[in-house]
Amino acid sequence: MPAAPAPRPHSEAIVAQFVLPVSGVAVALRQPTGAEDLLLTEHRVDDPALALALAERLGRTDPALDWAELPVSDIDTLIVRLRQAILGNRVIAEVTCANASCGQRADLPFGIDAYLAHHRPGPGRGRDWSAENSTDAPEWFVLHAAAAGGINARKAQRAGKTRRTGDDVPTGAEAVRFRLPTLADQIAVDGLPDAVAALAARCIRPSTLPGRTRARVEAAMAALAPSLAGPLQGPCPHCASPIAARFEARLYCLQELSDRARFIFDDIDALAERYHWSERAILTLPHVRRTSYVERARRARLG
């Protein structure tokens, strides 16, 4: 059959709109095409550069921004929202029951909306710390220690006594400062022998802190930009024992999207054979339109 006219380039169809939880930036997600499917098949899902490429290709903001400079939690939220727009709100995590007498596979289902609501940022203060933006570098925070001992410490102060903890947070020029890790930080430390230590060195000043102060910094970071990687818990449907699993939101969602994207090669083959379109033209098609053409091409082949 003669070659069919090549499909028109993909339009800027929007499949999701939301606000990033940490930065407060409003985002519109463009509908993915075969080009993004190809990207997903050619990168490791644990490569932070993949998340950056998807954000740059599909994310729309006004004004435009540097996606690499966003907090990791915001980028993870974008990837989770992309998965939600493409595959739906429901996630089913598969785990194995740890009960020795059971050991069966079990599902832990949950919804993305509920998961993100549970991990939304909180206030910049805790039981024994508070954090505020630095006046000379807005992207940095200054950590303050709350009065040790709460009510008892205040009573001691009124009585003219002083209570020392041996681990007070420095103030003034030696104040403890931190900033929220960004995607650029993750890319910079990716593949290093001790990526966690390297990431901390980029985001915490001074780099060496007493254990209690370091714990306060980590608590502040977790409150201001909660990680989307964390535990899932529920009862085993077979024996009712408690089961738990660690859910790495970005990796899980990218793996699902990558598994779906691998059909792109079969789709290119079917459409090139049927319509004689070039690979470049086929890759401009959004997934829904491409699969509609593929179904027709395969029916024609069988008929």
KEKOLMI-123792 format. One record per residue (C-alpha): x, y, z; residue in three letters; residue number from 1; chain. Coordinates in nm, 2 decimals, always signed. Each point is the difference from the previous one (the first is absolute). Example, Ala and Ser with C-alpha at 12.3 -4.5 7.8 and 13.67 -1.06 7.14 Angstrom:
REM residues 2
+1.23; -0.45; +0.78; ALA; 1; A
+0.14; +0.34; -0.07; SER; 2; A
//
This chain:
REM residues 303
+0.00; +0.00; +0.00; MET; 1; A
+0.12; +0.36; -0.06; PRO; 2; A
+0.15; +0.19; +0.29; ALA; 3; A
-0.26; +0.17; +0.22; ALA; 4; A
+0.05; +0.37; +0.08; PRO; 5; A
+0.24; +0.03; +0.30; ALA; 6; A
-0.18; +0.09; +0.33; PRO; 7; A
+0.02; +0.36; +0.11; ARG; 8; A
+0.24; +0.09; +0.28; PRO; 9; A
-0.15; -0.05; +0.35; HIS; 10; A
-0.19; +0.29; +0.15; SER; 11; A
+0.04; +0.15; +0.35; GLU; 12; A
-0.28; -0.21; +0.15; ALA; 13; A
+0.00; +0.02; +0.38; ILE; 14; A
-0.07; -0.31; +0.20; VAL; 15; A
+0.04; +0.13; +0.36; ALA; 16; A
+0.03; +0.32; +0.19; GLN; 17; A
+0.12; +0.03; +0.36; PHE; 18; A
+0.21; +0.20; +0.24; VAL; 19; A
+0.34; -0.12; +0.12; LEU; 20; A
-0.01; -0.04; +0.38; PRO; 21; A
+0.33; +0.15; +0.10; VAL; 22; A
+0.06; +0.28; -0.25; SER; 23; A
-0.37; +0.08; -0.06; GLY; 24; A
+0.05; +0.02; -0.37; VAL; 25; A
-0.31; -0.07; -0.22; ALA; 26; A
+0.08; -0.27; -0.26; VAL; 27; A
-0.18; -0.12; -0.31; ALA; 28; A
+0.11; -0.34; -0.14; LEU; 29; A
+0.00; -0.04; -0.38; ARG; 30; A
-0.12; -0.33; -0.14; GLN; 31; A
+0.30; -0.24; -0.06; PRO; 32; A
+0.08; -0.12; -0.35; THR; 33; A
+0.20; -0.28; -0.14; GLY; 34; A
+0.31; +0.21; +0.05; ALA; 35; A
-0.04; -0.02; +0.38; GLU; 36; A
-0.07; -0.37; -0.03; ASP; 37; A
+0.33; -0.04; -0.18; LEU; 38; A
+0.17; +0.20; +0.27; LEU; 39; A
-0.14; -0.22; +0.27; LEU; 40; A
+0.13; -0.32; -0.17; THR; 41; A
+0.36; +0.15; -0.04; GLU; 42; A
+0.06; +0.11; +0.35; HIS; 43; A
+0.03; -0.17; +0.34; ARG; 44; A
-0.30; +0.08; +0.22; VAL; 45; A
+0.24; +0.09; +0.28; ASP; 46; A
+0.18; +0.25; -0.21; ASP; 47; A
-0.10; +0.35; +0.13; PRO; 48; A
+0.08; +0.14; -0.35; ALA; 49; A
-0.31; -0.19; -0.13; LEU; 50; A
-0.22; +0.18; +0.24; ALA; 51; A
+0.15; +0.33; -0.11; LEU; 52; A
-0.05; -0.08; -0.37; ALA; 53; A
-0.37; -0.09; +0.06; LEU; 54; A
-0.06; +0.32; +0.20; ALA; 55; A
+0.16; +0.21; -0.26; GLU; 56; A
-0.19; -0.16; -0.29; ARG; 57; A
-0.34; -0.02; +0.16; LEU; 58; A
-0.02; +0.26; +0.27; GLY; 59; A
-0.14; +0.34; -0.07; ARG; 60; A
+0.02; +0.30; +0.24; THR; 61; A
-0.04; +0.37; -0.03; ASP; 62; A
+0.26; +0.14; +0.01; PRO; 63; A
+0.23; -0.29; -0.11; ALA; 64; A
+0.24; -0.13; +0.26; LEU; 65; A
+0.31; -0.21; +0.05; ASP; 66; A
-0.14; -0.34; +0.09; TRP; 67; A
+0.34; -0.11; +0.13; ALA; 68; A
-0.01; +0.26; +0.28; GLU; 69; A
-0.33; -0.12; +0.14; LEU; 70; A
-0.01; -0.20; +0.33; PRO; 71; A
+0.01; -0.38; -0.05; VAL; 72; A
-0.35; -0.03; +0.16; SER; 73; A
-0.14; +0.22; -0.28; ASP; 74; A
+0.16; -0.20; -0.27; ILE; 75; A
-0.12; -0.32; +0.15; ASP; 76; A
-0.35; +0.14; +0.02; THR; 77; A
+0.01; +0.09; -0.37; LEU; 78; A
+0.10; -0.36; -0.09; ILE; 79; A
-0.28; -0.14; +0.23; VAL; 80; A
-0.25; +0.23; -0.16; ARG; 81; A
+0.11; -0.10; -0.35; LEU; 82; A
-0.05; -0.37; +0.10; ARG; 83; A
-0.35; +0.09; +0.13; GLN; 84; A
-0.09; +0.18; -0.32; ALA; 85; A
+0.11; -0.29; -0.22; ILE; 86; A
-0.08; -0.31; +0.21; LEU; 87; A
-0.25; +0.12; +0.25; GLY; 88; A
-0.03; +0.09; +0.37; ASN; 89; A
+0.02; -0.36; +0.15; ARG; 90; A
+0.33; -0.16; +0.08; VAL; 91; A
+0.04; -0.36; +0.11; ILE; 92; A
+0.33; -0.08; +0.17; ALA; 93; A
+0.08; -0.37; +0.01; GLU; 94; A
+0.18; -0.13; +0.31; VAL; 95; A
+0.08; -0.33; +0.17; THR; 96; A
-0.14; -0.08; +0.34; CYS; 97; A
+0.28; -0.02; +0.26; ALA; 98; A
-0.20; -0.25; +0.21; ASN; 99; A
+0.20; -0.33; -0.03; ALA; 100; A
-0.31; -0.20; +0.01; SER; 101; A
-0.16; +0.20; -0.29; CYS; 102; A
+0.26; +0.15; -0.24; GLY; 103; A
-0.26; +0.07; -0.27; GLN; 104; A
-0.01; +0.28; -0.24; ARG; 105; A
-0.23; +0.29; +0.10; ALA; 106; A
-0.12; +0.32; -0.15; ASP; 107; A
+0.01; +0.34; +0.17; LEU; 108; A
-0.23; +0.22; -0.20; PRO; 109; A
-0.02; +0.38; +0.05; PHE; 110; A
-0.09; +0.32; -0.19; GLY; 111; A
+0.25; +0.25; -0.12; ILE; 112; A
-0.21; +0.30; +0.12; ASP; 113; A
-0.01; -0.14; +0.35; ALA; 114; A
+0.37; -0.09; -0.01; TYR; 115; A
+0.10; +0.35; -0.10; LEU; 116; A
-0.23; +0.16; +0.26; ALA; 117; A
+0.17; -0.21; +0.27; HIS; 118; A
+0.34; +0.13; -0.11; HIS; 119; A
-0.08; +0.37; -0.04; ARG; 120; A
+0.25; +0.24; +0.16; PRO; 121; A
-0.05; +0.12; +0.36; GLY; 122; A
+0.10; +0.30; +0.20; PRO; 123; A
+0.37; +0.10; +0.05; GLY; 124; A
+0.01; -0.09; +0.36; ARG; 125; A
+0.01; -0.31; +0.22; GLY; 126; A
+0.01; -0.10; +0.37; ARG; 127; A
+0.36; +0.13; +0.05; ASP; 128; A
+0.08; +0.20; -0.32; TRP; 129; A
-0.12; +0.26; -0.24; SER; 130; A
+0.12; +0.11; -0.34; ALA; 131; A
-0.03; +0.33; -0.18; GLU; 132; A
+0.12; +0.13; -0.34; ASN; 133; A
+0.34; +0.16; +0.01; SER; 134; A
-0.01; +0.38; -0.07; THR; 135; A
+0.31; +0.00; -0.22; ASP; 136; A
-0.07; -0.32; -0.20; ALA; 137; A
-0.38; -0.08; -0.03; PRO; 138; A
+0.06; -0.36; -0.12; GLU; 139; A
+0.17; -0.07; +0.33; TRP; 140; A
-0.15; -0.05; +0.34; PHE; 141; A
+0.14; +0.08; +0.35; VAL; 142; A
-0.06; -0.26; +0.27; LEU; 143; A
-0.10; +0.11; +0.35; HIS; 144; A
-0.02; -0.22; +0.30; ALA; 145; A
-0.30; +0.02; +0.23; ALA; 146; A
+0.05; +0.04; +0.37; ALA; 147; A
+0.11; -0.33; +0.14; ALA; 148; A
-0.24; -0.17; +0.24; GLY; 149; A
-0.31; +0.21; -0.09; GLY; 150; A
-0.19; +0.11; +0.31; ILE; 151; A
+0.26; -0.13; +0.24; ASN; 152; A
+0.27; +0.21; -0.18; ALA; 153; A
-0.21; +0.31; +0.02; ARG; 154; A
-0.06; -0.05; +0.37; LYS; 155; A
+0.38; -0.04; +0.04; ALA; 156; A
+0.06; +0.33; -0.19; GLN; 157; A
-0.25; +0.19; +0.22; ARG; 158; A
+0.18; -0.14; +0.31; ALA; 159; A
+0.33; +0.14; -0.14; GLY; 160; A
+0.14; -0.34; -0.09; LYS; 161; A
+0.16; -0.10; -0.33; THR; 162; A
-0.05; -0.34; -0.16; ARG; 163; A
+0.26; -0.12; -0.26; ARG; 164; A
-0.05; -0.28; -0.24; THR; 165; A
+0.36; -0.03; -0.12; GLY; 166; A
-0.13; +0.01; -0.36; ASP; 167; A
-0.14; +0.35; -0.04; ASP; 168; A
-0.05; +0.12; -0.36; VAL; 169; A
+0.25; +0.27; -0.08; PRO; 170; A
-0.12; +0.35; -0.08; THR; 171; A
+0.13; +0.31; -0.17; GLY; 172; A
+0.28; -0.05; -0.26; ALA; 173; A
+0.02; -0.37; +0.10; GLU; 174; A
-0.37; -0.07; -0.04; ALA; 175; A
-0.11; -0.33; -0.14; VAL; 176; A
-0.13; +0.05; -0.35; ARG; 177; A
-0.16; -0.24; -0.25; PHE; 178; A
-0.18; +0.00; -0.33; ARG; 179; A
-0.24; -0.26; -0.15; LEU; 180; A
+0.17; -0.24; -0.24; PRO; 181; A
-0.08; +0.07; -0.36; THR; 182; A
-0.01; -0.23; -0.30; LEU; 183; A
+0.33; +0.17; -0.11; ALA; 184; A
+0.15; -0.12; +0.32; ASP; 185; A
-0.12; -0.36; -0.06; GLN; 186; A
+0.15; +0.01; -0.35; ILE; 187; A
+0.33; +0.13; +0.13; ALA; 188; A
+0.04; -0.28; +0.26; VAL; 189; A
-0.15; -0.28; -0.21; ASP; 190; A
+0.25; -0.29; -0.02; GLY; 191; A
+0.23; +0.12; +0.28; LEU; 192; A
+0.11; -0.26; +0.25; PRO; 193; A
-0.18; +0.18; +0.29; ASP; 194; A
-0.27; +0.20; -0.17; ALA; 195; A
-0.18; +0.07; +0.32; VAL; 196; A
+0.30; +0.16; +0.17; ALA; 197; A
+0.08; +0.19; -0.32; ALA; 198; A
-0.35; +0.13; -0.01; LEU; 199; A
+0.01; +0.11; +0.36; ALA; 200; A
+0.33; +0.18; -0.06; ALA; 201; A
-0.17; +0.21; -0.27; ARG; 202; A
-0.30; +0.09; +0.20; CYS; 203; A
+0.11; +0.04; +0.37; ILE; 204; A
+0.23; +0.26; +0.15; ARG; 205; A
+0.22; -0.07; +0.19; PRO; 206; A
+0.06; -0.34; -0.15; SER; 207; A
+0.09; -0.15; +0.34; THR; 208; A
-0.26; +0.02; +0.27; LEU; 209; A
-0.07; -0.17; +0.34; PRO; 210; A
-0.25; -0.29; -0.03; GLY; 211; A
-0.29; +0.17; +0.16; ARG; 212; A
+0.04; +0.31; -0.22; THR; 213; A
+0.03; -0.21; -0.31; ARG; 214; A
-0.32; -0.18; +0.10; ALA; 215; A
-0.18; +0.34; +0.04; ARG; 216; A
+0.12; +0.10; -0.35; VAL; 217; A
-0.13; -0.32; -0.15; GLU; 218; A
-0.33; +0.04; +0.18; ALA; 219; A
-0.03; +0.35; -0.13; ALA; 220; A
+0.07; -0.11; -0.36; MET; 221; A
-0.26; -0.28; +0.04; ALA; 222; A
-0.26; +0.24; +0.12; ALA; 223; A
+0.05; +0.27; -0.26; LEU; 224; A
+0.04; -0.25; -0.29; ALA; 225; A
-0.12; -0.35; +0.09; PRO; 226; A
+0.15; -0.28; -0.20; SER; 227; A
-0.24; -0.20; -0.21; LEU; 228; A
+0.20; -0.31; +0.07; ALA; 229; A
-0.12; -0.16; +0.32; GLY; 230; A
-0.18; -0.30; +0.16; PRO; 231; A
-0.33; -0.15; -0.09; LEU; 232; A
-0.18; -0.21; +0.26; GLN; 233; A
-0.31; -0.21; +0.01; GLY; 234; A
-0.14; -0.35; +0.10; PRO; 235; A
+0.08; -0.31; -0.19; CYS; 236; A
-0.32; -0.11; -0.17; PRO; 237; A
+0.09; -0.37; +0.05; HIS; 238; A
+0.10; -0.01; +0.37; CYS; 239; A
-0.07; +0.36; +0.13; ALA; 240; A
+0.36; +0.05; +0.11; SER; 241; A
+0.13; +0.35; -0.04; PRO; 242; A
+0.20; +0.04; -0.32; ILE; 243; A
+0.22; +0.29; -0.11; ALA; 244; A
+0.20; +0.11; -0.30; ALA; 245; A
+0.20; +0.30; -0.10; ARG; 246; A
-0.15; +0.19; -0.29; PHE; 247; A
+0.24; +0.20; -0.22; GLU; 248; A
-0.26; +0.22; -0.17; ALA; 249; A
+0.21; +0.14; -0.28; ARG; 250; A
+0.17; -0.34; -0.09; LEU; 251; A
-0.33; -0.19; +0.02; TYR; 252; A
-0.18; +0.24; -0.22; CYS; 253; A
+0.28; +0.03; -0.25; LEU; 254; A
+0.03; -0.38; -0.02; GLN; 255; A
-0.38; -0.03; -0.07; GLU; 256; A
+0.03; +0.27; -0.27; LEU; 257; A
+0.31; -0.17; -0.15; SER; 258; A
-0.17; -0.34; -0.02; ASP; 259; A
-0.29; +0.16; -0.18; ARG; 260; A
+0.23; +0.19; -0.23; ALA; 261; A
+0.17; -0.31; -0.13; ARG; 262; A
-0.28; -0.06; -0.24; PHE; 263; A
+0.12; +0.30; -0.20; ILE; 264; A
+0.23; -0.23; -0.22; PHE; 265; A
-0.28; -0.23; -0.10; ASP; 266; A
-0.22; +0.30; -0.07; ASP; 267; A
+0.26; +0.17; -0.22; ILE; 268; A
+0.04; -0.33; -0.19; ASP; 269; A
-0.38; -0.04; -0.05; ALA; 270; A
-0.06; +0.36; -0.11; LEU; 271; A
+0.30; +0.02; -0.23; ALA; 272; A
-0.11; -0.32; -0.17; GLU; 273; A
-0.36; +0.10; -0.03; ARG; 274; A
+0.02; +0.38; -0.08; TYR; 275; A
+0.37; +0.03; -0.10; HIS; 276; A
+0.05; +0.28; +0.25; TRP; 277; A
+0.35; +0.09; +0.12; SER; 278; A
+0.11; -0.07; +0.36; GLU; 279; A
+0.02; +0.37; +0.06; ARG; 280; A
-0.36; +0.05; -0.11; ALA; 281; A
-0.12; -0.29; +0.22; ILE; 282; A
+0.18; +0.13; +0.30; LEU; 283; A
-0.20; +0.32; -0.01; THR; 284; A
-0.32; -0.18; +0.07; LEU; 285; A
-0.14; +0.00; +0.35; PRO; 286; A
-0.05; -0.35; +0.14; HIS; 287; A
-0.38; -0.01; -0.03; VAL; 288; A
+0.00; +0.10; -0.36; ARG; 289; A
+0.29; -0.23; -0.09; ARG; 290; A
-0.16; -0.31; +0.16; THR; 291; A
-0.32; +0.08; -0.19; SER; 292; A
+0.19; -0.01; -0.33; TYR; 293; A
+0.19; -0.31; +0.11; VAL; 294; A
-0.33; -0.19; +0.07; GLU; 295; A
-0.12; +0.08; -0.35; ARG; 296; A
+0.33; -0.10; -0.16; ALA; 297; A
-0.01; -0.34; +0.18; ARG; 298; A
-0.36; -0.06; -0.08; ARG; 299; A
+0.08; +0.07; -0.37; ALA; 300; A
+0.30; -0.24; +0.02; ARG; 301; A
-0.22; -0.28; +0.15; LEU; 302; A
-0.28; +0.07; -0.25; GLY; 303; A
//
